[in-house]
């Protein structure tokens, strides 16, 4: 599994869903976290971001996930 350099979560008000952005060098993967409420706790958001990254083959440290509300 490759280590992701940067992982961010942000709320998309137009689509009303969270988006996770996983960056490794020049490669960027963007995925939606559907069915996750806007007011979800930071722990829930971080764990979903880590799970999404693992599904894509990346290793992410939950403490390094940036959340932009």
C-alpha positions in Angstrom: 0.0 0.0 0.0 1.3 3.5 -0.9 1.4 6.3 1.7 -0.8 9.3 0.7 0.9 12.6 1.0 -2.1 14.7 1.8 -5.8 13.9 2.5 -8.5 16.5 2.8 -12.3 16.4 3.4 -14.6 19.2 2.4 -18.3 19.8 2.3 -19.8 20.4 -1.1 -23.0 22.6 -0.5 -24.2 22.2 -4.1 -24.2 18.4 -3.9 -24.8 18.2 -0.1 -22.1 15.6 0.5 -18.6 15.3 1.8 -15.7 14.8 -0.7 -12.4 13.2 0.2 -9.3 14.2 -1.8 -6.3 11.9 -1.6 -3.0 13.1 -3.1 0.1 11.1 -3.9 2.6 13.2 -5.8 0.8 14.5 -9.0 -1.9 11.9 -8.7 -5.2 13.1 -7.0 -8.2 10.9 -6.3 -11.5 12.4 -5.4 -14.4 10.5 -4.0 -17.7 11.4 -2.5 -18.7 10.2 1.0 -22.4 9.7 0.3 -24.9 9.3 3.1 -22.6 11.1 5.6 -24.4 14.0 7.3 -22.9 17.5 7.2 -22.7 17.6 11.0 -20.9 14.3 11.3 -18.2 14.2 14.0 -14.5 14.6 13.0 -13.8 11.1 14.2 -16.5 9.7 11.8 -15.2 11.8 8.9 -11.6 10.8 9.5 -12.4 7.1 9.7 -14.5 7.3 6.5 -11.6 9.1 4.7 -9.1 6.4 5.9 -11.5 3.7 4.7 -12.0 5.3 1.3 -8.2 5.7 0.9 -7.6 2.0 1.8 -10.2 1.0 -0.8 -8.1 2.9 -3.4 -4.9 1.3 -2.2 -3.5 4.1 -0.1 -2.4 4.3 3.5 -3.6 7.4 5.4 -2.9 8.4 8.9 -6.3 9.6 10.4 -4.5 12.3 12.4 -3.2 13.9 9.2 -6.7 14.2 7.5 -7.6 17.9 7.1 -11.3 18.7 7.5 -12.7 21.8 5.9 -16.2 22.6 7.0 
